[in-house]
């Protein structure tokens, strides 16, 4: 913001709403606020791998709303604070949705506190004994199931991740999907049964079930991915690039990460949102023309064309292919 007027900053925020990914719809659209703001929260990483946690979190939202605004309600103040945190997260996602699956891990303690507050002292029985309360709760339970299904279908789609340009996590194993979805549906059945037949002794038992199942299946999945079937493709690529780019200035892509195994000198990154006064392509061209940059490394998602394929100042010297993306290494060929 230094050296810029407020109007310039606001226009930049609007122009780059959606962060580096620029996904789904243009800024300023109510539909976009839902798709870019709310679904970024419901589709985030810890919910993707813990559908029971997502389902219960959605179920208790209207109950949290009642606790936050009901006069003289126990823990009403902290319930209101949690509600405001979630609302602010949705608004933030609309303007900067970049990498919600990693960034919003900070919300996990908030979600756990939310569940504890509601399950610990909310009088659900009194709420749903009323016909209107029972009807509203059942409708919301069905909506929660639909959102969980949307989370699963979206996150298992490589097309979704490629479209957003943020990487591909690959399909989770069938055994994991069966446990994850099965646990979520079992939990949904417990809640629906409780509302239909006024059985309210399931609350803390359901919370314990949710916690144990989520913990165990994620532990097994983590061991499977990071220990049993671990890979070092990117590391091996960077180690191989060390003789080429050691002590050289590298721009574009994610140069700070390239530095780890190569000792290159990272400079310009690929986030245009950083450039208030000058667009990144202008800075990029100047660095090449002035020989301030020795190499360019582009991270290219699977199915996308290389960004600098026909760039006259660059010569392609190496390509490293991985499961979800590739590194295209270019040498600055300007004399």
Secondary structure, 3 states (H helix, E strand, C coil): CCCCCHHHHHHHHHHCCCHHHCCCCCCCCHHHHHHHHHHHHHCCHHHHCCHHHHHHHHHHHHHHHHHHHCCCCCCHHHHHHHHHHHHHHHHHHHHCCCCHHHHHHHHHHHHHHHHHHHHHHCCHHHHHHCHHHHHHHHHHHHHHHHHHHHHHHHHCCHHHHHHHCCCCCCCCCHHHHHHHHHHHHHHHHHHHHHHHCCCCCCHHHHHHHHHHHHHHHHHHHHHHHHHHCCCCHHHHHHHHHHHHHCCCEEECCCHHHHHHHHCCEECCCCCHHHCCCCCHHHHHHHHHHCCCCCEEEEEEECCCCCCCCCCCCEEEEEEEECCCEEEEEEEECCC
